[in-house]
Amino acid sequence: MNAVVPFSAALRERCSTSAHSTSECDGFMTDLLNGTGSRDDYIALIAQQWFIYEALETAGERMRHDPVASVFLSDKLTRLPALEADLAFLLGSDWRGQINPLPTTQAYVSRIRRVAATWPGGFVAHHYTRYLGDLSGGPFIGRLMQRRFGFDTNGIGFFLFGDIADPRAFKNVYREQLDAVPWDDDEKARVIDEVLVAYRFNTELFADLARAKAAQVA
């Protein structure tokens, strides 16, 4: 008899090894991580994250009463206040008037709002994609940006999870919660497909950021 593969493992195998590696290899992020990206590139990235997390965390508030989605909500993950503090540091108190969503960001935000309005599993798919990705790679990116641009903790708050003492343990609990959801196989497959959609939006966002940068130089 074949062993039953836990949902979290199936999700990780299907999505993380292919879609996530593709997004990480995007030129915009590669430049930012290897030192050829500029401070303005970093600011542009953080600005787009604000729009995404505003949609995700607003949706999260609506999901607090859902019996399945609410299990994954934790104030320790909340990113919006940190993003707003980062933008105030990077752009000044009038930062809201200086940022606009790129086309991919607009489509990504619309997708989050649409699925979260009617489909808890879809919300969990986007929640999983963003926050477990943040916990996995965020601290490393934050340290790089800190050294590269001379930041202290101001400007990299988005990547800091001061309320989570052990990110690995936190992610393990999250995956145990995924394994415990009462979804049938069809719903699990649908959720995995939505995670792939979220990864695709992330990849396309990096391409959008690269195009916007090229347009400014031209």
MDTraj code that builds the backbone (N, CA, C; nanometers):
import mdtraj as md
import numpy as np

residues = "MET ASN ALA VAL VAL PRO PHE SER ALA ALA LEU ARG GLU ARG CYS SER THR SER ALA HIS SER THR SER GLU CYS ASP GLY PHE MET THR ASP LEU LEU ASN GLY THR GLY SER ARG ASP ASP TYR ILE ALA LEU ILE ALA GLN GLN TRP PHE ILE TYR GLU ALA LEU GLU THR ALA GLY GLU ARG MET ARG HIS ASP PRO VAL ALA SER VAL PHE LEU SER ASP LYS LEU THR ARG LEU PRO ALA LEU GLU ALA ASP LEU ALA PHE LEU LEU GLY SER ASP TRP ARG GLY GLN ILE ASN PRO LEU PRO THR THR GLN ALA TYR VAL SER ARG ILE ARG ARG VAL ALA ALA THR TRP PRO GLY GLY PHE VAL ALA HIS HIS TYR THR ARG TYR LEU GLY ASP LEU SER GLY GLY PRO PHE ILE GLY ARG LEU MET GLN ARG ARG PHE GLY PHE ASP THR ASN GLY ILE GLY PHE PHE LEU PHE GLY ASP ILE ALA ASP PRO ARG ALA PHE LYS ASN VAL TYR ARG GLU GLN LEU ASP ALA VAL PRO TRP ASP ASP ASP GLU LYS ALA ARG VAL ILE ASP GLU VAL LEU VAL ALA TYR ARG PHE ASN THR GLU LEU PHE ALA ASP LEU ALA ARG ALA LYS ALA ALA GLN VAL ALA".split()
xyz = np.array([
    [0.0853, -0.1192, 0.0000],
    [0.0000, 0.0000, 0.0000],
    [0.0893, 0.1249, 0.0000],
    [0.0565, 0.2193, -0.0882],
    [0.1334, 0.3429, -0.0945],
    [0.1025, 0.4311, 0.0253],
    [0.2075, 0.4919, 0.0790],
    [0.1883, 0.5825, 0.1923],
    [0.1142, 0.7076, 0.1467],
    [0.0294, 0.7584, 0.2341],
    [-0.0446, 0.8810, 0.2050],
    [0.0489, 1.0000, 0.2236],
    [0.0615, 1.0809, 0.1212],
    [0.1477, 1.1988, 0.1282],
    [0.0709, 1.3108, 0.1977],
    [0.1246, 1.3675, 0.3049],
    [0.0565, 1.4789, 0.3712],
    [0.0326, 1.5941, 0.2732],
    [-0.0770, 1.6658, 0.2936],
    [-0.1112, 1.7748, 0.2032],
    [0.0008, 1.8783, 0.1956],
    [0.0597, 1.9129, 0.3096],
    [0.1654, 2.0139, 0.3096],
    [0.2843, 1.9690, 0.2260],
    [0.3147, 1.8403, 0.2280],
    [0.4261, 1.7886, 0.1489],
    [0.3925, 1.7910, 0.0003],
    [0.2691, 1.7533, -0.0340],
    [0.2268, 1.7576, -0.1739],
    [0.2285, 1.9011, -0.2260],
    [0.1837, 1.9915, -0.1430],
    [0.1824, 2.1331, -0.1797],
    [0.3239, 2.1847, -0.2017],
    [0.4113, 2.1492, -0.1102],
    [0.5501, 2.1958, -0.1199],
    [0.6190, 2.1381, -0.2435],
    [0.5954, 2.0090, -0.2696],
    [0.6594, 1.9436, -0.3844],
    [0.6107, 2.0019, -0.5159],
    [0.4796, 2.0231, -0.5254],
    [0.4216, 2.0707, -0.6512],
    [0.4593, 2.2153, -0.6789],
    [0.4634, 2.2968, -0.5759],
    [0.4778, 2.4407, -0.5963],
    [0.6180, 2.4939, -0.5693],
    [0.6731, 2.4600, -0.4558],
    [0.7948, 2.5265, -0.4127],
    [0.9145, 2.4940, -0.5002],
    [0.9258, 2.3706, -0.5464],
    [1.0444, 2.3321, -0.6212],
    [1.0469, 2.3882, -0.7623],
    [0.9311, 2.4242, -0.8148],
    [0.9275, 2.4746, -0.9518],
    [0.8937, 2.6222, -0.9576],
    [0.7734, 2.6587, -0.9124],
    [0.7299, 2.7967, -0.9268],
    [0.8133, 2.8924, -0.8440],
    [0.8476, 2.8531, -0.7200],
    [0.9219, 2.9445, -0.6333],
    [1.0631, 2.9662, -0.6862],
    [1.1271, 2.8606, -0.7357],
    [1.2614, 2.8770, -0.7892],
    [1.2601, 2.9653, -0.9125],
    [1.1534, 2.9588, -0.9913],
    [1.1413, 3.0450, -1.1077],
    [1.1340, 3.1902, -1.0673],
    [1.0532, 3.2225, -0.9641],
    [1.0394, 3.3613, -0.9225],
    [1.1693, 3.4145, -0.8641],
    [1.2421, 3.3297, -0.7927],
    [1.3653, 3.3744, -0.7312],
    [1.4726, 3.4064, -0.8346],
    [1.4638, 3.3448, -0.9518],
    [1.5647, 3.3649, -1.0542],
    [1.5340, 3.4846, -1.1434],
    [1.4287, 3.5579, -1.1139],
    [1.3948, 3.6740, -1.1941],
    [1.5066, 3.7778, -1.1879],
    [1.5275, 3.8472, -1.3013],
    [1.6375, 3.9414, -1.3113],
    [1.6310, 4.0565, -1.2131],
    [1.5128, 4.1104, -1.1891],
    [1.5009, 4.2241, -1.0980],
    [1.5485, 4.1869, -0.9588],
    [1.5000, 4.0749, -0.9065],
    [1.5410, 4.0349, -0.7723],
    [1.6867, 3.9896, -0.7699],
    [1.7306, 3.9259, -0.8758],
    [1.8705, 3.8856, -0.8813],
    [1.9622, 4.0065, -0.8709],
    [1.9290, 4.1120, -0.9449],
    [2.0089, 4.2353, -0.9390],
    [2.0065, 4.2949, -0.7988],
    [1.8899, 4.2946, -0.7375],
    [1.8780, 4.3531, -0.6039],
    [1.9605, 4.2736, -0.5024],
    [1.9608, 4.1439, -0.5165],
    [2.0306, 4.0590, -0.4204],
    [2.1818, 4.0527, -0.4441],
    [2.2240, 4.0682, -0.5697],
    [2.3677, 4.0572, -0.5957],
    [2.4409, 4.1912, -0.5910],
    [2.3658, 4.2980, -0.5626],
    [2.4316, 4.4263, -0.5412],
    [2.4254, 4.5232, -0.6561],
    [2.3683, 4.4840, -0.7702],
    [2.3586, 4.5762, -0.8825],
    [2.2283, 4.6559, -0.8824],
    [2.1332, 4.6136, -0.8009],
    [2.0095, 4.6900, -0.7860],
    [2.0313, 4.8115, -0.6976],
    [1.9486, 4.9128, -0.7161],
    [1.9652, 5.0393, -0.6447],
    [1.8696, 5.0510, -0.5264],
    [1.8931, 5.1531, -0.4471],
    [1.8024, 5.1831, -0.3365],
    [1.6620, 5.2112, -0.3889],
    [1.6533, 5.2802, -0.5025],
    [1.5226, 5.3073, -0.5622],
    [1.4526, 5.1782, -0.6038],
    [1.5301, 5.0807, -0.6503],
    [1.4706, 4.9500, -0.6837],
    [1.4099, 4.8863, -0.5594],
    [1.4823, 4.8942, -0.4506],
    [1.4329, 4.8378, -0.3250],
    [1.3041, 4.9076, -0.2814],
    [1.3021, 5.0394, -0.2914],
    [1.1825, 5.1145, -0.2539],
    [1.0647, 5.0743, -0.3424],
    [1.0909, 5.0580, -0.4711],
    [0.9840, 5.0184, -0.5637],
    [0.9256, 4.8835, -0.5241],
    [1.0116, 4.7910, -0.4830],
    [0.9648, 4.6596, -0.4386],
    [0.8778, 4.6715, -0.3143],
    [0.9246, 4.7455, -0.2154],
    [0.8509, 4.7598, -0.0908],
    [0.7155, 4.8273, -0.1157],
    [0.7128, 4.9238, -0.2056],
    [0.5869, 4.9929, -0.2363],
    [0.4823, 4.8958, -0.2908],
    [0.5239, 4.8076, -0.3813],
    [0.4280, 4.7113, -0.4368],
    [0.3818, 4.6118, -0.3312],
    [0.4708, 4.5768, -0.2401],
    [0.4310, 4.4860, -0.1321],
    [0.3200, 4.5458, -0.0463],
    [0.3243, 4.6770, -0.0278],
    [0.2201, 4.7399, 0.0546],
    [0.0814, 4.7145, -0.0037],
    [0.0658, 4.7302, -0.1330],
    [-0.0653, 4.7085, -0.1945],
    [-0.1101, 4.5633, -0.1781],
    [-0.0166, 4.4714, -0.1935],
    [-0.0498, 4.3294, -0.1822],
    [-0.0916, 4.2937, -0.0399],
    [-0.0153, 4.3417, 0.0576],
    [-0.0459, 4.3060, 0.1964],
    [-0.1662, 4.3819, 0.2515],
    [-0.1928, 4.4976, 0.1961],
    [-0.3152, 4.5679, 0.2364],
    [-0.4364, 4.4841, 0.1975],
    [-0.4335, 4.4276, 0.0770],
    [-0.5435, 4.3420, 0.0324],
    [-0.5486, 4.2121, 0.1130],
    [-0.4330, 4.1499, 0.1351],
    [-0.4291, 4.0209, 0.2044],
    [-0.4718, 4.0340, 0.3502],
    [-0.4247, 4.1374, 0.4176],
    [-0.4562, 4.1492, 0.5602],
    [-0.5965, 4.2048, 0.5841],
    [-0.6488, 4.2816, 0.4896],
    [-0.7902, 4.3193, 0.4969],
    [-0.8778, 4.1952, 0.4800],
    [-0.8397, 4.1108, 0.3855],
    [-0.9127, 3.9850, 0.3663],
    [-0.9023, 3.8977, 0.4906],
    [-0.7860, 3.8990, 0.5548],
    [-0.7673, 3.8204, 0.6754],
    [-0.8627, 3.8597, 0.7868],
    [-0.8896, 3.9886, 0.7982],
    [-0.9852, 4.0339, 0.8996],
    [-1.1237, 3.9759, 0.8737],
    [-1.1605, 3.9653, 0.7468],
    [-1.2904, 3.9074, 0.7131],
    [-1.2926, 3.7569, 0.7380],
    [-1.1764, 3.6947, 0.7344],
    [-1.1686, 3.5496, 0.7504],
    [-1.1581, 3.5046, 0.8962],
    [-1.1553, 3.5967, 0.9897],
    [-1.1351, 3.5595, 1.1305],
    [-1.2470, 3.4721, 1.1861],
    [-1.3618, 3.4726, 1.1213],
    [-1.4732, 3.3910, 1.1687],
    [-1.4929, 3.2648, 1.0855],
    [-1.4072, 3.2439, 0.9868],
    [-1.4172, 3.1215, 0.9076],
    [-1.3508, 3.0075, 0.9842],
    [-1.4178, 2.8924, 0.9968],
    [-1.3633, 2.7845, 1.0804],
    [-1.2328, 2.7248, 1.0304],
    [-1.2060, 2.7335, 0.9005],
    [-1.0821, 2.6776, 0.8456],
    [-0.9755, 2.7856, 0.8302],
    [-1.0074, 2.8928, 0.7606],
    [-0.9075, 2.9960, 0.7318],
    [-0.8560, 3.0633, 0.8584],
    [-0.9419, 3.0784, 0.9581],
    [-0.9024, 3.1500, 1.0798],
    [-0.7895, 3.0799, 1.1541],
    [-0.7757, 2.9490, 1.1351],
    [-0.6706, 2.8719, 1.2021],
    [-0.5321, 2.9234, 1.1625],
    [-0.5197, 2.9755, 1.0408],
    [-0.3897, 3.0166, 0.9893],
    [-0.3548, 3.1616, 1.0229],
    [-0.4488, 3.2342, 1.0786],
    [-0.4257, 3.3759, 1.1071],
    [-0.3467, 3.3917, 1.2361],
    [-0.2475, 3.4770, 1.2315],
    [-0.1665, 3.5055, 1.3497],
    [-0.1192, 3.6501, 1.3417],
    [-0.1401, 3.7245, 1.4488],
    [-0.0923, 3.8624, 1.4514],
    [0.0594, 3.8703, 1.4405],
    [0.1273, 3.7610, 1.4720],
    [0.2736, 3.7596, 1.4616],
    [0.3216, 3.7707, 1.3174],
    [0.2331, 3.7400, 1.2231],
    [0.2690, 3.7464, 1.0814],
    [0.2398, 3.8825, 1.0184],
    [0.1603, 3.9633, 1.0820],
    [0.1116, 4.0869, 1.0213],
    [0.2273, 4.1730, 0.9708],
    [0.2167, 4.2159, 0.8445],
    [0.3250, 4.2916, 0.7797],
    [0.2912, 4.4368, 0.7513],
    [0.1643, 4.4714, 0.7502],
    [0.1248, 4.6047, 0.7042],
    [0.1838, 4.7182, 0.7882],
    [0.1796, 4.7132, 0.9211],
    [0.2409, 4.8229, 0.9979],
    [0.3897, 4.8382, 0.9694],
    [0.4602, 4.7268, 0.9529],
    [0.6031, 4.7341, 0.9223],
    [0.6259, 4.7949, 0.7846],
    [0.5452, 4.7565, 0.6871],
    [0.5576, 4.8140, 0.5542],
    [0.5342, 4.9648, 0.5565],
    [0.4361, 5.0079, 0.6328],
    [0.4059, 5.1511, 0.6399],
    [0.5185, 5.2274, 0.7086],
    [0.5772, 5.1679, 0.8108],
    [0.6916, 5.2314, 0.8771],
    [0.8116, 5.2372, 0.7823],
    [0.8334, 5.1303, 0.7066],
    [0.9429, 5.1296, 0.6097],
    [0.9250, 5.2393, 0.5056],
    [0.8049, 5.2511, 0.4520],
    [0.7797, 5.3510, 0.3483],
    [0.7920, 5.4928, 0.4029],
    [0.7494, 5.5140, 0.5266],
    [0.7655, 5.6458, 0.5878],
    [0.9138, 5.6796, 0.6027],
    [0.9935, 5.5810, 0.6380],
    [1.1382, 5.6011, 0.6508],
    [1.2025, 5.6256, 0.5143],
    [1.1610, 5.5489, 0.4153],
    [1.2246, 5.5543, 0.2838],
    [1.1780, 5.6717, 0.1989],
    [1.0521, 5.7109, 0.2138],
    [0.9948, 5.8134, 0.1254],
    [0.9465, 5.9382, 0.1980],
    [0.9314, 5.9313, 0.3291],
    [0.8785, 6.0442, 0.4038],
    [0.7329, 6.0237, 0.4405],
    [0.6826, 6.1155, 0.5191],
    [0.5467, 6.1009, 0.5731],
    [0.4388, 6.1036, 0.4661],
    [0.4702, 6.1583, 0.3498],
    [0.3713, 6.1651, 0.2410],
    [0.3861, 6.0483, 0.1435],
    [0.4343, 5.9348, 0.1920],
    [0.4632, 5.8210, 0.1052],
    [0.3415, 5.7710, 0.0280],
    [0.2240, 5.7830, 0.0855],
    [0.1037, 5.7325, 0.0167],
    [0.0811, 5.8017, -0.1168],
    [0.1158, 5.9279, -0.1240],
    [0.0981, 6.0021, -0.2487],
    [0.2062, 5.9767, -0.3518],
    [0.3078, 5.8988, -0.3132],
    [0.4212, 5.8758, -0.4028],
    [0.4226, 5.7360, -0.4645],
    [0.3316, 5.6504, -0.4241],
    [0.3341, 5.5131, -0.4746],
    [0.2055, 5.4802, -0.5493],
    [0.2193, 5.3960, -0.6500],
    [0.1056, 5.3495, -0.7293],
    [0.1266, 5.2024, -0.7634],
    [0.0185, 5.1263, -0.7686],
    [0.0335, 4.9838, -0.8021],
    [0.0651, 4.9643, -0.9496],
    [0.1573, 4.8749, -0.9785],
    [0.1852, 4.8363, -1.1157],
    [0.0723, 4.7468, -1.1675],
    [0.0627, 4.7268, -1.2988],
    [-0.0476, 4.6454, -1.3530],
    [-0.0576, 4.5061, -1.2914],
    [0.0552, 4.4382, -1.2731],
    [0.0499, 4.3049, -1.2119],
    [0.0022, 4.3133, -1.0680],
    [0.0455, 4.4151, -0.9959],
    [0.0001, 4.4330, -0.8583],
    [-0.1510, 4.4524, -0.8541],
    [-0.2031, 4.5317, -0.9454],
    [-0.3482, 4.5535, -0.9505],
    [-0.4214, 4.4221, -0.9737],
    [-0.3701, 4.3406, -1.0661],
    [-0.4340, 4.2125, -1.0953],
    [-0.4214, 4.1175, -0.9765],
    [-0.3065, 4.1184, -0.9109],
    [-0.2811, 4.0332, -0.7939],
    [-0.3762, 4.0700, -0.6809],
    [-0.3881, 4.1987, -0.6537],
    [-0.4774, 4.2464, -0.5483],
    [-0.6221, 4.2084, -0.5794],
    [-0.6616, 4.2238, -0.7040],
    [-0.7983, 4.1882, -0.7432],
    [-0.8240, 4.0398, -0.7215],
    [-0.7240, 3.9578, -0.7519],
    [-0.7384, 3.8135, -0.7334],
    [-0.7549, 3.7787, -0.5857],
    [-0.6705, 3.8384, -0.5011],
    [-0.6804, 3.8121, -0.3573],
    [-0.8187, 3.8509, -0.3062],
    [-0.8653, 3.9670, -0.3442],
    [-0.9954, 4.0141, -0.2958],
    [-1.1081, 3.9256, -0.3453],
    [-1.0981, 3.8820, -0.4698],
    [-1.2059, 3.8013, -0.5264],
    [-1.2138, 3.6649, -0.4600],
    [-1.1012, 3.5960, -0.4470],
    [-1.1075, 3.4613, -0.3890],
    [-1.1401, 3.4671, -0.2397],
    [-1.0880, 3.5700, -0.1718],
    [-1.1126, 3.5793, -0.0276],
    [-1.2580, 3.6124, 0.0034],
    [-1.3292, 3.6698, -0.0922],
    [-1.4690, 3.7047, -0.0694],
    [-1.5598, 3.5825, -0.0691],
    [-1.5151, 3.4746, -0.1362],
    [-1.6059, 3.3607, -0.1531],
    [-1.5430, 3.2249, -0.1249],
    [-1.4109, 3.2203, -0.1073],
    [-1.3437, 3.0905, -0.1052],
    [-1.2326, 3.0879, -0.0008],
    [-1.2593, 3.0302, 0.1169],
    [-1.1563, 3.0234, 0.2207],
    [-1.0290, 2.9526, 0.1761],
    [-1.0433, 2.8459, 0.0987],
    [-0.9252, 2.7756, 0.0509],
    [-0.8365, 2.8626, -0.0363],
    [-0.8985, 2.9477, -0.1163],
    [-0.8212, 3.0390, -0.1995],
    [-0.7463, 3.1408, -0.1161],
    [-0.8109, 3.1883, -0.0112],
    [-0.7422, 3.2806, 0.0807],
    [-0.6225, 3.2116, 0.1446],
    [-0.6411, 3.0883, 0.1904],
    [-0.5307, 3.0145, 0.2531],
    [-0.4167, 2.9963, 0.1533],
    [-0.4485, 2.9731, 0.0271],
    [-0.3442, 2.9568, -0.0748],
    [-0.2564, 3.0807, -0.0838],
    [-0.3177, 3.1970, -0.0839],
    [-0.2403, 3.3213, -0.0929],
    [-0.1693, 3.3515, 0.0389],
    [-0.2341, 3.3197, 0.1490],
    [-0.1731, 3.3387, 0.2809],
    [-0.0474, 3.2521, 0.2925],
    [-0.0579, 3.1272, 0.2556],
    [0.0552, 3.0343, 0.2585],
    [0.1696, 3.0850, 0.1709],
    [0.1375, 3.1233, 0.0490],
    [0.2402, 3.1663, -0.0457],
    [0.3185, 3.2847, 0.0077],
    [0.2473, 3.3836, 0.0591],
    [0.3153, 3.5044, 0.1032],
    [0.3905, 3.4822, 0.2339],
    [0.3225, 3.4370, 0.3376],
    [0.3835, 3.4398, 0.4705],
    [0.4895, 3.3319, 0.4907],
    [0.4685, 3.2122, 0.4395],
    [0.5748, 3.1133, 0.4539],
    [0.6954, 3.1495, 0.3685],
    [0.6695, 3.2158, 0.2563],
    [0.7812, 3.2674, 0.1782],
    [0.8561, 3.3764, 0.2524],
    [0.7819, 3.4644, 0.3189],
    [0.8440, 3.5712, 0.3979],
    [0.9320, 3.5134, 0.5075],
    [0.8780, 3.4157, 0.5785],
    [0.9535, 3.3564, 0.6889],
    [1.0763, 3.2799, 0.6394],
    [1.0677, 3.2232, 0.5213],
    [1.1778, 3.1430, 0.4691],
    [1.2916, 3.2295, 0.4153],
    [1.2582, 3.3299, 0.3360],
    [1.3626, 3.4090, 0.2709],
    [1.3763, 3.5519, 0.3184],
    [1.2735, 3.6020, 0.3877],
    [1.2725, 3.7425, 0.4260],
    [1.3887, 3.7872, 0.5128],
    [1.4197, 3.7167, 0.6216],
    [1.5298, 3.7615, 0.7071],
    [1.6629, 3.7721, 0.6326],
    [1.6888, 3.6789, 0.5411],
    [1.8120, 3.6841, 0.4617],
    [1.8131, 3.8077, 0.3727],
    [1.7010, 3.8339, 0.3057],
    [1.6931, 3.9526, 0.2196],
    [1.7092, 4.0793, 0.3027],
    [1.6454, 4.0819, 0.4189],
    [1.6561, 4.1992, 0.5055],
    [1.8001, 4.2277, 0.5454],
    [1.8739, 4.1233, 0.5813],
    [2.0144, 4.1424, 0.6199],
    [2.0973, 4.1945, 0.5033],
    [2.0711, 4.1423, 0.3831],
    [2.1424, 4.1906, 0.2654],
    [2.1154, 4.3386, 0.2413],
    [1.9881, 4.3769, 0.2465],
    [1.9523, 4.5166, 0.2213],
    [2.0086, 4.6072, 0.3309],
    [2.0122, 4.5560, 0.4507],
    [2.0670, 4.6304, 0.5637],
    [2.2138, 4.6653, 0.5383],
    [2.2901, 4.5671, 0.4959],
    [2.4322, 4.5912, 0.4672],
    [2.4505, 4.6778, 0.3435],
    [2.3710, 4.6512, 0.2418],
    [2.3904, 4.7181, 0.1130],
    [2.3590, 4.8661, 0.1188],
    [2.2526, 4.9011, 0.1905],
    [2.2069, 5.0393, 0.1898],
    [2.2302, 5.1107, 0.3219],
    [2.2996, 5.0450, 0.4141],
    [2.3349, 5.1106, 0.5390],
    [2.2182, 5.1314, 0.6337],
    [2.1165, 5.0470, 0.6229],
    [2.0020, 5.0572, 0.7123],
    [2.0375, 5.0019, 0.8504],
    [1.9660, 5.0492, 0.9504],
    [1.9687, 4.9839, 1.0816],
    [1.8533, 4.8842, 1.0779],
    [1.7493, 4.9085, 1.1533],
    [1.6282, 4.8284, 1.1367],
    [1.5221, 4.9075, 1.0604],
    [1.5353, 5.0404, 1.0597],
    [1.4461, 5.1219, 0.9792],
    [1.4655, 5.0882, 0.8317],
    [1.3557, 5.0688, 0.7618],
    [1.3629, 5.0397, 0.6195],
    [1.3563, 4.8931, 0.5854],
    [1.3801, 4.8044, 0.6822],
    [1.3736, 4.6597, 0.6547],
    [1.2747, 4.5891, 0.7481],
    [1.1870, 4.6654, 0.8110],
    [1.0919, 4.6062, 0.9048],
    [1.0039, 4.4998, 0.8426],
    [0.9752, 4.5131, 0.7132],
    [0.8946, 4.4146, 0.6425],
    [0.9531, 4.2742, 0.6554],
    [1.0857, 4.2654, 0.6608],
    [1.1531, 4.1365, 0.6621],
    [1.1819, 4.0842, 0.8024],
    [1.1455, 4.1605, 0.9041],
    [1.1759, 4.1210, 1.0417],
    [1.0513, 4.0637, 1.1087],
    [1.0677, 3.9522, 1.1751],
    [0.9579, 3.8869, 1.2469],
    [0.9964, 3.8758, 1.3936],
    [0.9984, 3.9894, 1.4602],
    [1.0461, 3.9934, 1.5978],
    [0.9618, 3.9143, 1.6956],
    [0.8359, 3.8888, 1.6618],
    [0.7479, 3.8148, 1.7522],
    [0.7538, 3.6637, 1.7308],
    [0.8325, 3.6202, 1.6330],
    [0.8444, 3.4769, 1.6056],
    [0.9868, 3.4347, 1.6402],
    [1.0019, 3.3729, 1.7554],
    [1.1359, 3.3385, 1.8036],
    [1.2000, 3.2276, 1.7211],
    [1.1187, 3.1346, 1.6716],
    [1.1711, 3.0194, 1.5982],
    [1.0905, 3.0023, 1.4692],
    [1.1341, 3.0677, 1.3592],
    [1.0588, 3.0578, 1.2339],
    [1.0394, 2.9145, 1.1853],
    [1.1400, 2.8301, 1.2038],
    [1.1278, 2.6916, 1.1579],
    [1.0134, 2.6203, 1.2310],
    [1.0070, 2.6380, 1.3629],
    [0.9006, 2.5755, 1.4406],
    [0.7646, 2.6320, 1.4008],
    [0.7597, 2.7623, 1.3763],
    [0.6336, 2.8259, 1.3358],
    [0.5861, 2.7660, 1.2031],
    [0.6781, 2.7511, 1.1077],
    [0.6402, 2.6945, 0.9779],
    [0.5972, 2.5488, 0.9916],
    [0.6600, 2.4758, 1.0808],
    [0.6199, 2.3363, 1.1015],
    [0.4774, 2.3267, 1.1543],
    [0.4425, 2.4152, 1.2482],
    [0.3048, 2.4172, 1.3001],
    [0.2078, 2.4535, 1.1890],
    [0.2452, 2.5509, 1.1068],
    [0.1600, 2.5928, 0.9946],
    [0.1339, 2.4734, 0.9020],
    [0.2379, 2.3965, 0.8736],
    [0.2213, 2.2814, 0.7843],
    [0.1350, 2.1732, 0.8496],
    [0.1469, 2.1572, 0.9798],
    [0.0597, 2.0629, 1.0502],
    [-0.0865, 2.1073, 1.0395],
    [-0.1079, 2.2385, 1.0445],
    [-0.2437, 2.2903, 1.0287],
    [-0.2960, 2.2649, 0.8875],
    [-0.2075, 2.2778, 0.7883],
    [-0.2475, 2.2450, 0.6515],
    [-0.2882, 2.0981, 0.6403],
    [-0.2121, 2.0112, 0.7044],
    [-0.2422, 1.8676, 0.6974],
    [-0.3744, 1.8328, 0.7660],
    [-0.4172, 1.9180, 0.8570],
    [-0.5390, 1.8901, 0.9343],
    [-0.6657, 1.9477, 0.8723],
    [-0.6542, 2.0241, 0.7636],
    [-0.7746, 2.0865, 0.7069],
    [-0.8691, 1.9789, 0.6532],
    [-0.9998, 2.0008, 0.6660],
    [-1.0963, 1.8978, 0.6247],
    [-1.1355, 1.9082, 0.4780],
    [-1.0380, 1.9264, 0.3908],
    [-1.0650, 1.9369, 0.2481],
    [-1.0536, 1.8000, 0.1821],
    [-1.1385, 1.7763, 0.0822],
    [-1.1258, 1.6531, 0.0052],
    [-1.0162, 1.6719, -0.1002],
    [-0.9883, 1.5675, -0.1750],
    [-0.8778, 1.5725, -0.2706],
    [-0.8986, 1.6779, -0.3788],
    [-1.0237, 1.6944, -0.4215],
    [-1.0512, 1.7942, -0.5249],
    [-1.0224, 1.9355, -0.4735],
    [-1.0624, 1.9627, -0.3501],
    [-1.0379, 2.0953, -0.2942],
    [-0.8882, 2.1183, -0.2721],
    [-0.8188, 2.0159, -0.2280],
    [-0.6735, 2.0294, -0.2101],
    [-0.6050, 2.0593, -0.3430],
    [-0.6474, 1.9931, -0.4481],
    [-0.5898, 2.0194, -0.5805],
    [-0.6205, 2.1621, -0.6249],
    [-0.7398, 2.2073, -0.5937],
    [-0.7789, 2.3439, -0.6296],
    [-0.6940, 2.4467, -0.5536],
    [-0.6679, 2.4194, -0.4266],
    [-0.5843, 2.5096, -0.3473],
    [-0.4420, 2.5129, -0.4018],
    [-0.3891, 2.3969, -0.4372],
    [-0.2545, 2.3926, -0.4950],
    [-0.2492, 2.4735, -0.6240],
    [-0.3509, 2.4615, -0.7063],
    [-0.3555, 2.5406, -0.8298],
    [-0.3546, 2.6901, -0.7994],
    [-0.4223, 2.7293, -0.6923],
    [-0.4265, 2.8717, -0.6569],
    [-0.2904, 2.9194, -0.6044],
    [-0.2185, 2.8328, -0.5353],
    [-0.0826, 2.8678, -0.4937],
    [0.0046, 2.8933, -0.6159],
    [-0.0113, 2.8116, -0.7191],
    [0.0635, 2.8322, -0.8427],
    [0.0270, 2.9658, -0.9069],
    [-0.0991, 3.0044, -0.8975],
    [-0.1415, 3.1352, -0.9471],
    [-0.0687, 3.2461, -0.8706],
    [-0.0612, 3.2304, -0.7400],
    [0.0067, 3.3308, -0.6582],
    [0.1550, 3.3403, -0.6933],
    [0.2208, 3.2272, -0.7124],
    [0.3610, 3.2282, -0.7542],
    [0.3775, 3.2994, -0.8882],
    [0.2840, 3.2739, -0.9792],
    [0.2927, 3.3372, -1.1108],
    [0.2793, 3.4887, -1.0995],
    [0.1900, 3.5344, -1.0128],
    [0.1791, 3.6786, -0.9920],
    [0.3102, 3.7365, -0.9399],
    [0.3748, 3.6662, -0.8493],
    [0.5018, 3.7155, -0.7965],
    [0.6070, 3.7260, -0.9057],
    [0.6158, 3.6252, -0.9903],
    [0.7119, 3.6283, -1.0999],
    [0.6818, 3.7433, -1.1953],
    [0.5541, 3.7608, -1.2280],
    [0.5157, 3.8674, -1.3203],
    [0.5365, 4.0053, -1.2590],
    [0.5248, 4.0142, -1.1267],
    [0.5503, 4.1418, -1.0609],
    [0.6966, 4.1825, -1.0761],
    [0.7884, 4.0882, -1.0606],
    [0.9294, 4.1215, -1.0793],
    [0.9553, 4.1692, -1.2222],
    [0.8888, 4.1073, -1.3184],
    [0.9032, 4.1513, -1.4576],
    [0.8464, 4.2920, -1.4749],
    [0.7356, 4.3201, -1.4096],
    [0.6758, 4.4538, -1.4142],
    [0.7703, 4.5578, -1.3537],
    [0.8312, 4.5244, -1.2415],
    [0.9256, 4.6147, -1.1775],
    [1.0445, 4.6421, -1.2694],
    [1.0921, 4.5404, -1.3386],
    [1.2034, 4.5585, -1.4328],
    [1.1626, 4.6495, -1.5481],
    [1.0411, 4.6313, -1.5992],
    [0.9942, 4.7167, -1.7088],
    [0.9797, 4.8619, -1.6637],
    [0.9252, 4.8810, -1.5430],
    [0.9092, 5.0161, -1.4917],
    [1.0446, 5.0839, -1.4734],
    [1.1427, 5.0083, -1.4276],
    [1.2782, 5.0647, -1.4116],
    [1.3366, 5.1021, -1.5471],
    [1.3207, 5.0150, -1.6463],
    [1.3731, 5.0437, -1.7804],
    [1.3071, 5.1664, -1.8411],
    [1.1775, 5.1831, -1.8151],
    [1.1059, 5.2979, -1.8694],
    [1.1563, 5.4286, -1.8085],
    [1.1975, 5.4259, -1.6827],
    [1.2501, 5.5453, -1.6181],
    [1.3866, 5.5838, -1.6733],
    [1.4650, 5.4817, -1.7107],
    [1.5991, 5.5060, -1.7636],
    [1.5933, 5.5570, -1.9070],
    [1.4957, 5.5058, -1.9833],
    [1.4850, 5.5411, -2.1244],
    [1.4551, 5.6890, -2.1457],
])
top = md.Topology()
chain = top.add_chain()
for i, resn in enumerate(residues, 1):
    res = top.add_residue(resn, chain, resSeq=i)
    for name in ("N", "CA", "C"):
        top.add_atom(name, md.element.get_by_symbol(name[0]), res)
traj = md.Trajectory(xyz[None], top)
